[in-house]
């Protein structure tokens, strides 16, 4: 089953890095060359089809060096797997690893799942209907508790419904495989593709503030409930009021890391899975905003009073280790200018970060409308951040309406 997405469509090409990882990208391989080979050693091989601009790495993890770039439409023969990563062969020789949540695999090569039984609904389901997971739950190979667990889903994750049987929905995972989830642990939502344009999420979803944080181990200032996600929800609500259809992601990335015994550096890999799920469920998404709270900086840096109201200042962070960074920077520059024109001093500016001093990608490969926003710092308050969310939404909505 193919989940091709218009947002991510493009010519089949691979961009090979030249020199440092955080600089411009080099030449391309012509479409239709050795990228589509699907045989290894004369035998038919399982093929991974790229659905999002992504990095190919030296090893199975985000910490390994980037060795190449892949574009939507590229295909690679799978030679093995390690956890959430596929091992693939490069067209010019050599091997690389790619995350399984940014690829599809050929339907005939997928893990077999029990087919529909007598009386089972076999249609593709309402194409505009998605489910949202209400609590951590198992996804199974068939419609019942006796079937094997194929994956775990976290609270807040969304999946497109592909069919149903009794009390179970059949869904499609980001790697193209099917799974079943119990109807009693989800809620459904009708979301036509045309009614979703902006996606707000939080890689570090428990970031909070000194005056309210209940977890301060190592100076982290985190909280399970009073945290940066409240800012994202408020921004989404304000954008909707201004006529901009927006999705606010509820996935608890911190909980995912704990459950899988992953370290903090894997946060962007986990939030990337949530982004991939959103893209597969909402074809019209164009803008992806990852909202954070900045570090322990003085209020003279992170707060500004405009009129009689105090706001948390915004800083745009653009990763340079992805082919969209120039377009993302162009968007950030435009919003920086518009913010400071309407709310003088609200924006702190645009910070470019390569892989040598940070993640370098920040899931910004998925779109030329991807931004990481640092709202205030630990010394700000929730109310200051909510005020900023309203101001940013106002300016962003005006920007988007002008772009139509």
C-alpha positions as CSV (number, residue, x, y, z in Angstrom):
1,X,0.0,0.0,0.0
2,X,1.5,3.3,-1.0
3,X,1.0,6.4,1.1
4,X,2.4,8.9,-1.5
5,X,1.9,12.4,-0.3
6,X,1.6,15.5,-2.5
7,X,3.5,17.6,0.0
8,X,6.5,15.3,-0.2
9,X,6.3,14.4,-3.9
10,X,9.3,15.1,-6.0
11,X,11.7,13.7,-8.6
12,X,13.7,10.7,-7.7
13,X,17.2,11.9,-6.7
14,X,19.8,11.5,-4.1
15,X,21.9,14.4,-2.8
16,X,25.4,13.4,-1.7
17,X,27.1,15.5,0.9
18,X,30.4,17.1,0.0
19,X,32.6,18.1,2.9
20,X,31.0,19.1,6.2
21,X,27.5,17.9,7.0
22,X,26.1,21.4,7.7
23,X,27.0,23.1,4.4
24,X,25.3,23.1,1.0
25,X,24.4,19.8,-0.6
26,X,26.2,18.4,-3.7
27,X,25.2,16.9,-7.0
28,X,22.3,14.6,-7.7
29,X,22.0,11.1,-9.2
30,X,19.7,11.1,-12.3
31,X,16.2,9.8,-11.7
32,X,15.7,6.2,-12.8
33,X,19.4,5.2,-12.4
34,X,20.5,2.5,-10.0
35,X,18.3,3.8,-7.2
36,X,15.3,1.6,-8.2
37,X,17.2,-1.7,-8.3
38,X,15.1,-4.2,-6.4
39,X,17.4,-7.3,-6.7
40,X,20.3,-8.4,-4.5
41,X,22.4,-11.3,-5.6
42,X,19.9,-12.3,-8.3
43,X,17.0,-12.6,-5.8
44,X,14.0,-10.3,-5.4
45,X,14.6,-8.0,-2.5
46,X,12.4,-6.0,-0.2
47,X,12.4,-2.3,-1.3
48,X,12.2,0.8,0.8
49,X,10.6,3.8,-0.9
50,X,11.3,7.2,0.5
51,X,8.3,9.3,1.5
52,X,10.2,12.3,3.0
53,X,13.5,14.1,2.4
54,X,15.8,12.4,4.9
55,X,19.4,11.6,5.9
56,X,21.1,8.3,5.3
57,X,23.5,7.5,8.1
58,X,26.6,5.4,8.7
59,X,24.9,3.4,11.4
60,X,21.4,2.6,12.8
61,X,20.8,5.8,14.8
62,X,20.5,9.6,14.8
63,X,24.0,9.9,16.4
64,X,25.8,8.4,13.3
65,X,27.4,10.5,10.6
66,X,25.2,11.5,7.6
67,X,26.6,9.9,4.5
68,X,23.9,10.8,1.9
69,X,20.5,12.5,1.4
70,X,17.4,10.8,-0.1
71,X,14.4,12.5,-1.7
72,X,10.7,11.4,-1.9
73,X,10.5,8.8,-4.7
74,X,13.9,7.3,-4.2
75,X,14.0,3.5,-3.7
76,X,16.6,1.3,-2.1
77,X,17.0,-2.5,-1.8
78,X,16.8,-3.4,1.9
79,X,19.6,-5.7,3.0
80,X,18.9,-5.9,6.7
81,X,17.5,-4.1,9.7
82,X,18.5,-3.0,13.1
83,X,15.7,-1.9,15.4
84,X,13.9,1.0,13.7
85,X,16.5,1.3,10.9
86,X,16.9,-0.4,7.5
87,X,20.3,-1.2,6.1
88,X,20.3,-0.3,2.4
89,X,22.8,-0.3,-0.5
90,X,23.9,3.0,-2.1
91,X,23.8,3.4,-5.9
92,X,27.5,4.1,-6.0
93,X,28.5,1.3,-3.7
94,X,28.6,1.2,0.1
95,X,26.0,0.8,2.7
96,X,23.9,3.2,4.8
97,X,21.0,3.1,7.3
98,X,17.6,4.8,7.0
99,X,14.9,5.2,9.6
100,X,11.9,2.9,8.9
101,X,9.4,5.7,9.7
102,X,10.3,7.7,6.6
103,X,9.9,4.9,4.1
104,X,7.3,2.6,2.6
105,X,8.0,-1.0,1.8
106,X,6.4,-2.9,-1.1
107,X,3.1,-4.4,-0.1
108,X,4.0,-7.9,-1.2
109,X,7.0,-7.8,1.0
110,X,5.3,-6.7,4.2
111,X,4.8,-8.9,7.2
112,X,1.7,-11.0,6.7
113,X,-1.4,-9.9,8.6
114,X,-4.5,-11.9,9.0
115,X,-6.9,-11.2,6.2
116,X,-10.6,-10.3,6.6
117,X,-12.8,-12.9,8.0
118,X,-16.5,-13.6,7.3
119,X,-18.6,-10.6,7.8
120,X,-15.5,-8.3,8.1
121,X,-15.7,-4.8,6.6
122,X,-13.2,-4.9,3.7
123,X,-13.6,-1.4,2.3
124,X,-10.8,1.2,2.8
125,X,-12.7,3.0,5.4
126,X,-13.5,6.8,5.4
127,X,-10.5,8.3,3.8
128,X,-10.8,11.5,5.9
129,X,-11.2,9.7,9.2
130,X,-8.3,9.4,11.6
131,X,-8.0,8.0,15.1
132,X,-6.2,9.6,18.0
133,X,-4.7,7.3,20.7
134,X,-6.1,8.1,24.2
135,X,-3.5,6.1,26.2
136,X,-0.4,4.0,25.7
137,X,-1.6,0.9,23.9
138,X,-0.5,-2.1,21.9
139,X,-1.0,-2.3,18.1
140,X,-1.6,-5.9,17.0
141,X,-1.2,-8.1,13.9
142,X,-5.0,-8.9,13.9
143,X,-8.3,-7.8,15.4
144,X,-8.1,-9.3,18.8
145,X,-6.1,-9.5,22.0
146,X,-4.7,-12.9,21.0
147,X,-2.8,-11.5,18.1
148,X,0.8,-10.6,18.4
149,X,1.9,-7.1,19.3
150,X,3.6,-5.4,16.3
151,X,4.1,-1.9,17.8
152,X,3.2,0.4,20.7
153,X,1.3,3.6,20.3
154,X,1.6,6.6,22.6
155,X,-1.2,8.9,23.9
156,X,-1.9,11.6,21.3
157,X,-0.6,9.7,18.2
158,X,-2.9,9.8,15.2
159,X,-3.3,7.2,12.4
160,X,-5.5,7.0,9.3
161,X,-8.3,4.3,9.5
162,X,-7.9,1.7,6.7
163,X,-10.9,-0.4,7.7
164,X,-12.4,-2.2,10.7
165,X,-13.5,-5.5,12.1
166,X,-15.8,-5.7,15.1
167,X,-14.3,-3.7,17.9
168,X,-11.0,-3.1,16.1
169,X,-9.7,-0.6,13.6
170,X,-7.2,-1.5,10.9
171,X,-4.6,1.3,10.5
172,X,-1.6,2.0,8.5
173,X,1.8,2.6,10.2
174,X,4.3,5.1,8.8
175,X,6.5,2.3,7.4
176,X,3.6,1.0,5.3
177,X,2.6,-1.9,7.4
178,X,-0.9,-2.5,8.7
179,X,-1.9,-3.0,12.3
180,X,-5.0,-3.2,14.5
181,X,-6.0,-1.1,17.5
182,X,-9.0,-1.5,19.8
183,X,-11.8,1.0,19.3
184,X,-12.1,1.6,23.1
185,X,-8.6,3.2,23.4
186,X,-9.1,5.7,20.6
187,X,-11.3,8.6,19.5
188,X,-12.1,9.3,15.9
189,X,-12.1,12.6,14.1
190,X,-13.2,13.6,10.7
191,X,-10.4,15.7,9.2
192,X,-10.6,16.3,5.4
193,X,-7.2,16.9,3.9
194,X,-8.2,20.4,2.9
195,X,-8.8,21.2,6.6
196,X,-5.3,20.8,7.8
197,X,-2.5,23.2,7.0
198,X,-0.3,23.8,10.1
199,X,1.1,21.1,12.4
200,X,2.3,22.1,15.8
201,X,4.3,19.7,17.9
202,X,6.8,19.6,20.8
203,X,10.0,17.5,20.6
204,X,10.8,18.4,24.3
205,X,7.2,18.3,25.3
206,X,7.6,18.5,29.1
207,X,9.7,21.7,29.1
208,X,8.3,24.0,31.8
209,X,9.2,27.1,33.9
210,X,10.9,27.7,37.2
211,X,7.9,29.0,39.0
212,X,5.7,25.9,38.2
213,X,8.0,23.0,37.3
214,X,7.7,20.0,39.6
215,X,10.7,18.1,38.2
216,X,14.0,20.0,38.5
217,X,16.5,17.2,38.4
218,X,19.7,18.4,36.8
219,X,18.2,21.8,36.3
220,X,15.8,20.6,33.6
221,X,12.6,22.3,34.9
222,X,10.1,19.9,33.5
223,X,6.5,19.1,34.3
224,X,4.1,16.4,33.0
225,X,1.1,18.7,32.9
226,X,2.1,22.4,33.0
227,X,4.5,22.6,30.1
228,X,5.2,23.9,26.6
229,X,2.3,21.8,25.1
230,X,-0.2,24.3,26.6
231,X,1.4,27.0,24.5
232,X,1.1,24.9,21.3
233,X,-2.5,24.2,22.0
234,X,-3.3,27.9,22.6
235,X,-1.5,28.8,19.4
236,X,-3.5,26.2,17.5
237,X,-6.7,27.5,18.9
238,X,-5.9,31.1,18.0
239,X,-4.9,30.1,14.4
240,X,-8.2,28.2,14.0
241,X,-10.1,31.3,15.2
242,X,-8.3,33.2,12.4
243,X,-9.3,30.7,9.8
244,X,-6.1,28.6,9.6
245,X,-6.8,24.9,10.0
246,X,-4.3,23.6,12.5
247,X,-3.4,20.4,14.2
248,X,-1.9,20.4,17.7
249,X,0.1,17.2,18.4
250,X,-0.4,15.6,21.9
251,X,2.3,12.9,21.7
252,X,4.3,12.5,24.9
253,X,7.8,12.2,23.5
254,X,9.3,12.1,27.0
255,X,7.2,9.0,27.9
256,X,8.2,7.3,24.6
257,X,11.9,7.7,25.5
258,X,11.3,6.3,28.9
259,X,9.3,3.4,27.7
260,X,11.8,2.4,25.1
261,X,14.8,3.1,27.4
262,X,16.2,5.7,24.9
263,X,18.3,8.7,25.9
264,X,17.4,12.3,25.5
265,X,19.4,12.7,22.3
266,X,16.8,10.4,20.6
267,X,14.0,13.0,21.1
268,X,14.0,14.2,17.5
269,X,13.9,10.7,16.1
270,X,10.8,10.1,18.2
271,X,9.1,13.3,17.4
272,X,10.0,12.6,13.7
273,X,7.7,9.5,13.9
274,X,4.8,11.7,15.1
275,X,5.5,14.1,12.2
276,X,5.5,11.2,9.8
277,X,2.2,9.9,11.2
278,X,0.6,13.4,10.7
279,X,1.8,13.6,7.1
280,X,0.4,10.2,6.2
281,X,-3.0,11.2,7.8
282,X,-3.2,14.8,6.5
283,X,-2.0,15.3,2.9
284,X,-2.4,19.1,2.9
285,X,0.0,19.9,5.8
286,X,2.5,22.5,4.7
287,X,3.9,24.1,7.9
288,X,5.5,22.3,10.8
289,X,6.2,24.2,14.0
290,X,8.2,22.5,16.7
291,X,7.7,24.7,19.8
292,X,10.3,24.7,22.6
293,X,11.1,26.6,25.7
294,X,14.7,28.0,25.8
295,X,17.2,27.6,28.5
296,X,18.1,29.3,31.8
297,X,18.6,32.8,30.3
298,X,18.1,36.1,32.1
299,X,14.7,37.8,31.6
300,X,16.4,40.7,30.0
301,X,17.0,38.3,27.1
302,X,13.8,36.3,27.1
303,X,11.1,38.8,28.0
304,X,9.8,42.0,26.5
305,X,7.0,44.4,27.6
306,X,5.0,45.9,24.7
307,X,2.3,48.4,25.9
308,X,1.1,47.0,29.2
309,X,1.7,43.3,28.4
310,X,4.8,41.2,28.9
311,X,5.7,38.6,26.4
312,X,8.1,35.7,26.1
313,X,10.5,36.5,23.3
314,X,10.8,34.1,20.3
315,X,13.9,32.8,18.6
316,X,13.9,30.9,15.3
317,X,16.2,27.9,15.0
318,X,17.0,26.6,11.6
319,X,19.0,23.4,11.1
320,X,21.5,23.5,8.3
321,X,21.9,19.7,7.8
322,X,18.9,19.4,5.5
323,X,18.3,20.5,1.9
324,X,15.4,22.7,2.9
325,X,17.3,25.0,5.2
326,X,17.5,28.0,2.8
327,X,13.7,28.0,2.3
328,X,13.1,27.5,6.0
329,X,15.5,30.4,6.8
330,X,13.6,32.5,4.3
331,X,10.4,31.8,6.1
332,X,12.0,32.5,9.5
333,X,13.4,35.8,8.3
334,X,10.1,36.9,7.0
335,X,8.3,36.1,10.2
336,X,11.0,37.7,12.3
337,X,10.5,40.9,10.4
338,X,6.7,40.8,10.6
339,X,6.8,40.0,14.3
340,X,9.1,42.9,15.2
341,X,7.1,45.3,13.0
342,X,3.9,44.6,14.8
343,X,5.4,43.7,18.2
344,X,8.7,45.5,18.5
345,X,11.4,43.3,20.2
346,X,9.2,40.1,20.3
347,X,11.6,38.2,18.0
348,X,15.2,37.6,19.1
349,X,16.2,36.7,15.5
350,X,17.1,33.6,13.5
351,X,19.8,31.1,14.7
352,X,21.4,28.7,12.2
353,X,22.7,25.5,13.7
354,X,24.7,22.8,11.9
355,X,25.3,19.2,13.1
356,X,28.5,20.2,14.8
357,X,26.6,22.3,17.4
358,X,23.3,20.5,17.7
359,X,21.0,18.1,15.9
360,X,21.4,20.1,12.7
361,X,18.2,18.7,11.1
362,X,15.4,19.1,13.7
363,X,13.0,17.2,11.4
364,X,13.0,20.2,9.1
365,X,13.7,18.0,6.0
366,X,10.0,17.3,5.7
367,X,9.0,20.7,4.3
368,X,10.2,24.1,3.3
369,X,7.8,25.4,5.9
370,X,9.5,23.8,8.9
371,X,10.5,25.9,12.0
372,X,11.8,25.3,15.5
373,X,10.6,28.1,17.8
374,X,12.2,28.8,21.2
375,X,9.7,30.6,23.3
376,X,11.2,32.5,26.2
377,X,13.2,30.6,28.8
378,X,12.9,28.9,32.2
379,X,12.5,32.3,33.9
380,X,9.4,33.3,31.9
381,X,5.8,32.4,32.9
382,X,3.1,30.4,31.2
383,X,1.0,33.5,30.8
384,X,3.8,35.3,29.0
385,X,4.2,32.4,26.6
386,X,0.4,32.3,26.0
387,X,0.5,36.0,25.1
388,X,3.3,35.3,22.7
389,X,1.4,32.4,21.2
390,X,-1.5,34.7,20.4
391,X,0.8,37.4,18.9
392,X,2.7,34.8,16.8
393,X,-0.6,33.3,15.6
394,X,-1.9,36.7,14.6
395,X,1.2,37.5,12.6
396,X,1.5,34.0,11.1
397,X,-2.2,33.9,10.0
398,X,-1.7,37.2,8.3
399,X,1.4,35.9,6.5
400,X,-0.4,32.7,5.4
401,X,-3.4,34.6,4.0
402,X,-1.1,36.8,2.0
403,X,0.6,33.7,0.6
404,X,-2.7,32.4,-0.9
